[in-house]
Each structure stands twice: as structure tokens, then as C-alpha cells.
Amino acid sequence: MEDIITRIKEYMEARKLNGASLARKIDMSSVTVNQYLSGKRDRVSWEFISRILDADDKLSADWLARGKGEMDTKSSNESSRELADAKVKMLVQEGVIDRLMKLIGDKMDGKKPDKDELIVQKKEFKLG
């Protein structure tokens, strides 16, 4: 139980919360919250953990419950961007980008398009 209380306290410090402000945030009595934080309760209830997780969508459930990973989850935009960057790196390493540019160039009567021009066109047509 100490580990999860330690993580809850770490979370509170990171979010600049005290016992009363956490209690308000999770709609629980401050007496109950302070009993958990001080160890006066034998164990932490699932309701307490669940309310904390429900109140903060950036907080990682895996971190809070098990101490695995980082405290904050990545937003879906950050994860999507990282995935897209990784895919582009793979395509460049495999030479796919150069082959695509050659194919496009062949379709444009032998005129090879400029990479920057393709990027602008991609953004204009929202192709990815």
C-alpha cells in the first residue's frame, strides 16, 4: 500500500495539489482522502484510485496502480506524430520515398518533382 500512496503523493506534488484540493477534484471528503494519505486506512480502495484516474485523463493508470511507465500518458496527437515520424524514417531507409518520386516523375512526362514541392502538395491536399 505504501507504494501506491507514494505515487499518489508524487502525483499530487506534480499537479500542485494538497489533500483538500485532491478531495475536491475527485469529489470525496477531505477526511477520507487524508486518511488514505496518512495510512490510517488499511488499504486503498479501488473507488479512490478510480476517482483519481477519472479526474485526470493524462494520468497513467499503469503508473498509478503498478508503478510501470511514466506518470503521464502521451496525448493521442503526440503518439500519432511519433508513429508517423517512425514510418517516414522507415520509408526513407528502405528507399521507398525515392522510388515513389521516380514513379511520380515518370507520370509527369519525365519531369522529376522536387521533394519540397511534394511536401507542399501533400499539405495542400491533406494527404497525411
ZIZIQUI-V33081 format. One line per field, one symbol per residue. phi: phi as a letter, one per 20 degrees, with the letter a starting at -180 (. if undefined). psi: psi as a letter, one per 20 degrees, with the letter a starting at -180 (. if undefined). burial: b if it has 24 or more other ideal C-beta (glycine too) atoms within 12 Angstrom, else e. A space follows every 10 residues. Layout:
phi->???
psi->???
burial->???
This chain:
phi->.gffffffff ffffelddgf ffgffdlcff ffgffffenf efbeffffff ffffebfeff fffffcmeme fdeeffffff ffffffffgf fffemfgfff fffffffeln eeffgfffff ffffeler
psi->hhghhghghg ggghjlqagg hggghjlqqh ggghgghiji qhrpqhgggg hghhiniipp hggggijpbq gpqqqhgggg ggggghgggg gghijggggg hgggghhkli opqqghhhgg hghhjlj.
burial->eeebbebbbe bbeeeebebe ebbebbebee eebbebbeee eeebeeebbe bbbebbeebe bebbeeeeee beeeeeeeee eeeeeeeeee eeeeeeeeee beeeeeeeee eebeeeeeee eeeeeeee
